Amino acid sequence: MQQDFDVIVIGAGAAGLMCAIEAGKRGRRVIVLEGSNKPGKKILMSGGGRCNFTNYYIGPEKYLSHNPHFCKSALSRYTQWDFIELVDRYQIPYHEKTAGQLFCDNKAKDILNILLAECEKHHVDIRLKTTVTKITRTPDNRFNVKTERQSYTCQSLVIATGGLSIPSLGASPFGYELAKQFGLAVFETRAGLVPLTLHNHDKDHLSSLSGISVFCEVTNHEQSFLENILFTHRGLSGPAILQLSSYWKPGETINIDLLPNYDLKEEIQKAIKDNPKQRLKTFLSQQLAKRLVETFLQPNLAETPLSTLTHQDITDITQQFKQWKIKPNGTEGYRTAEVTLGGVDCNMLSSKTMEATQVPNLYFIGEVLDIAGWLGGYNFQWAWSSGWAAGQVV
């Protein structure tokens, strides 16, 4: 049995649901096909279960893509303020956590419930546990979508299948494979916003620091982030590391300032005058966790009174804590990545409508595209904006 719709959206995540809502508002007959047993799984687990649904400071410079201009149109036409207005309309309480990041006061389900309520209001049909097995194109530019149970036809087909991050939530390469099937280029993918792992010698040396969090400045040749890092039993995590991981390339050394906005050299020299008998370890432990200080300092130097430090000692100590250089071994991969870098080449789509320029009525939205945002609500905003843009025309 075959069912006919105006619009088929594949994927009931943030972008897919937003697109379906907007198309439904226009009176289009819309069905959303989702392979898993519930919609919006990534929404539900995001932000520690509170969903970091957008950010006050959305801007195109916070996104990575081979085409950095592509995201501008959608982000400027459906902004963070538009989504906040929707959240306010449903009287969902939320708060700013840090640097413009907005989280639900209660549960991430509040955001999903808004989307599902809007879908219901605009007569969007959502089918769960529905795996698409084959998609073909008809001579009149329509699509046949075959699932395990039945077939559907539609005028507009929207691919909102996401990336490869967090496979436990059902991530798959379906969207990339479909793009290739229809002749679209796909950039190689890799894990983004992901913890970094360390070589065994560094891991052994730093193993005692697992669980310690430090406010740092983390830098590579492309970017710099001023946020917390977290030492783990596998390597380095925390917001600053996750942010930098999207810009980090294998084999590259990163630079970490463990005492940003603190002139260590000057403060040591001051302390030598004020408290010459104080041990170096004691002095440094006023600024950093004692365990960290003991790990980073040579034992004989740690016990040294400040007054006996040479000029070279002070230079070396400053370098150790202000310019700690470390070469990660790799990343934890898609298993813990919050986003997928790479994906469908944006140059093959209209930035206004998300339609494939060479394949009429075929649209790609959300994370499946070669667009990845920073940590902090940027990826959800891209989902809302790109879904909204396609929803105006499908």
N, C-alpha and C positions, 0 to 999 in steps of 0.2 A: 504494500500500500504506500502511495506517495502523497506527501502533504506539501502544499504550496504556500510560501510566505513571501512577503516583500523583502524582508531582511533576515538573514541568518547570521548570528554572532557565535563564533566558536570560542568558548572560554568565559566562565562566569566569575572573573576576577574584577578588580576595580575598574579597569578600562572597559571591559566588555559590558558590565552592568551599566556604566555611565552612558555608553553609546546606545545601548538598548533603550534606556529611559528617554534619551533625546529623540530617537527615531520614533518611539511610541508616542511621544508628545505631538509629533507631526501626523499622527493617524496611520502610521505604517504598521503593517502586521509583522510583528517581530517574534522570533524564537531564539533563545539562547541555549546552545548545546554544551554541556559540561560533563567531562569524563569522570570526575570524582563524585563522592556521595553528598557533598554540600557545597554551596556557592561561597565565594569569598574567603577561602581558607587562609590566604596570605594576610588578608585584612585582620582576621581573628587572632593570628599569632603575632602580629607586628607590634612594635613598641612595647614589648613585654606584656602583651595582652591589653594594651590601652590605645593602640593605633595612633601613631604620629601622622595624622591625616593631611597636614600641609605645613607650610612655613610662612611666617610673615615676610621673609626676605627672598622670595622666589625671583630668580633672574637667570637669563640664558648662560651666564658665565659659570653657573653651578652645575652644568651638565657636560658630560663627555660624549663626543660623537665625531665621526670623520667629517661630518657636515655641521659645524657648530652653529650655523644660522637656522637650521631646519626647525628647531623647537620654538623659535621666537613667535611665529604667527599664532600657534595654538595657545601658548602660554599668555600671550597678550589679549587674546579674545575670550578665554575662560580662565580667570585669574584665581589666586588664592582667596580673594575677597568674595568671589562668586561662590566658591565652595563653602566658605565660612558662613555666608548668608543662608545656604541650604541647611547647614548644621544648626544655625540659630533658629531657623524656621521650625525645626523639629525639637527645639528647646533642649538640645543636648549640652550638658555642662562640659566645659573643657578648660585647659590652662596652658600657659606658655611655660615650658620646662627650662629651656636654655636656648639662646641665639635664635629666637623666633620659632622654635619647634612647638607645634600645638598637639596636645594629647587629650584624649577623653578623660574626664574625671573618673568615670566608672569603668566601662568595659569597651573593648574594640567592637563588640557586637552592636553597640549603639550606631556605629557608622554603617555596618552591614544592614542593620534594620532599616535605616533611612533608604538605602538603595533598593532593598526588597519592597519596601512600602511604595516607593516611586514606580517600581516595575509593575506592581499590582495595579496601581492607580492608572497606569497607561497601558494596561492589558498586555504586558510582555509575558510570553510563555517561556518558563525556564524548565528545561529537561535535564535532570541529573543522571549520573551513571550511564551516560550516552557517549560511547566512543565512536568517533568518526573514522571510517575505514577507507573511504575513497571519495575524492572530489573530482568531478569532470566538468567541462565547459560545454554548453550547447551552442549550436551555430548562431542563435540569436542573442548571444552574450549573457545568457543566464547560467546558473550553476546547479548541478546535481550533487547533492551531499548524501552520501550513503553511510549509514551507521549499522551497528550489529543487528538492530531490530527492524529499521525501516529506512526509507529514502525520503529526502526533502528536496524541493526545488526553490530557488529564490532569484530575485533580480540582483540584490546586493549581498555580497559575502564579506563579512568582517572577521579578520583573524586577530584574536585577542588572547592568544595561548601562552603569553609570558615567555620567560627565559628558562635557563637551566638551573637557576639557584634554588636551593632547598628541595632536592628531589623527593624527600619524604612527604612533601605536600602535593606530589603528582606532577612535578615539572617534567617537560619532555621537549625534544627537538622538533615536534610536529610543525610549528610555525615556520621554522627555517626550511624544513623539507618541502613544505608547500610552496614557499617563496621560490625555491629552486625549480620546483615542478613547473611553475609558470614563468620561468626565465628571469627572475629577479636575482641580483647579486646579494650574497650574504657575507658580511665580514666575519672573520674568525672570532669565536667567542672565548671569553675567559671569565673567571670569577672576579667580582668587584665587591667592595665594602666587606672585606674578608680578613680574618686574623692571619698574621704572618707566622710561619714556622721557622725554627732556627736550626743551624747545623749542630751536630751532637756536642761538639766542644763548648759552644755557647750555651746550649740547652743545659748541659751539666753544670756549667759555671753559674748560671742564673736560676737553677732549679729551686733554690731556697727562697726565691722572691715570689713564688706563685701566690697570687691573690693580692699583691701590693699594687695599688693604683697611684700614679704620679701625674701631676699637671706638667705637661712638657710642650716644647715646640719640636715637631717632627718635620724633617725637610728632605726632599730629594731635588734633582735638578729642575723639576717642573713645578712643584707645589710645596707649600708649607702650611701646616695646621697646628693651631695652638689649642690643645684640648688634653684630656687625660689619656694616658696609656695604661694598660693593665698587663702585668706579667702573668703568664699562664704556664702550666706544666708542659705545654707544647711550644710556646714561643711568646709572641707579643700580640695583644689585642687592645680593646678600648677605642673610643671614638677617634682619636688622632691617628691611630694605626689603621683603622678601618677606612678612614678618609684617604690616607696616603696610599693604601693598597691598590686603589683604582688607578693610580698614576705610576705605581712601582713596576719595574721590568725585572725579570729574572736575572740574577748576577749583579744587580745594582746595590750599592751600599747606601744606607740611609743615615742621616745625621740627626742625633737627638740631643736637645738642650734640656737637661733635667732640672735646670733652675732658670727658666725664662724670666726676663725682666728683673734679674738679680745679678749685680756685678760682683761675682764671686771673688775675683782678684782683689778688688778694692775692699771688700768686706773682710777678707783674710788679713790684709795689711792693717786695717782698722783694729781688728781683734788682737793682733800681735801687740799693738800699743796698749790696748785696754785690759787685756787678760792674757799676758804672755805665757803663763804656766798651763793654760787650758790645753787639753789634748785635741788634736785635729779631729778625731772621731766624735768627740763631744760637741765641738763647734759645728761640724757638718750635720749632726743629728738634730740640731735645732731647726734645720730646713728640710731634711729628708728623713725617711724611715731609717731607723738604726740598722736594720737588716740590710738595706740597700747600701748604706755607707760602708758597712763591713765587707760586703761582697765586692764593692768597687775599689776599695783601698787595699794596698799591700799591708799585711798585718803589722810590720815594723813601722810603717808610716802612720798607720791609724793611731798608734799609741804616742806618737811624737808630740811634744809640747810645741805650741805655735811658734814660740820664740826661736826654736832651732831650725825652722823651715828655711831652706835656701831659696834664692830667687828662682832657680830651676824647678825646685819642688812645687812652688806656688804655680808656676806656668803649667807644669804637668798635671797638677790637681785640677786646675781650671779647665784644662783641655779635656780631662777625663769626664768631668761632670757637665761641662757646657758644650762639648763637641764630641759626644760619645758616638763613635762610628760603628755600625754593625751591618753585616751583610746577611739578610734573611736567606734561608734555604729554599723557601717557596711559600705557598699559601695553603690554607686548609681546604681550598677548592670549593666546589659548588655546594657541598654538604652544609656548610655554615655561611655561605655567601649571601648577602642581602640583595644583590643585584647581579645581572649578567651584562658584561661589557661586550660590545660587538653586536651583531645581529643583522637584520634586513637593512640593506643600503638605502638610506634616506633619499639619496639622489634619484632613486627610481620611483619616488612618490611625490604627490603634491603636498606641500607643507600646509596648505589651506584645508584640504579635504581628507588627507591620508590615503587617497586613492592611488593605486599603481598606474603610472602614466601610460604604460604599454598594455595594461590589462584592464579595460573598462569594468567598473562595478566590483573590483577586488580591492579591499582596504586592509591596512595593517595598523594596529594601534598598541600603545603601551610598551611593555618591556621587550617584546619580540623585535622591536626596532633597534637600530644602532644608536640608542640614546640611553644613557645611564646618569642618574642624578647623584648628588652628594647624599650623605647620611643626614636625616633630619626632616623628612616629609617631602623632599624634592621628588622622589620617585612616585609617590602617590599623586602629587600635583600633576606630574606628566601624564599619569593614567587618566585623571579627571579631564585634563585639557585636551589630550589627543582623542579620548573617547567622545567628549563633547563635540569636537571639530568634525569627526566623522558622522556623528549623530545628526548633524544639521543637513546632511546631503544624501545619506544612504536611502 
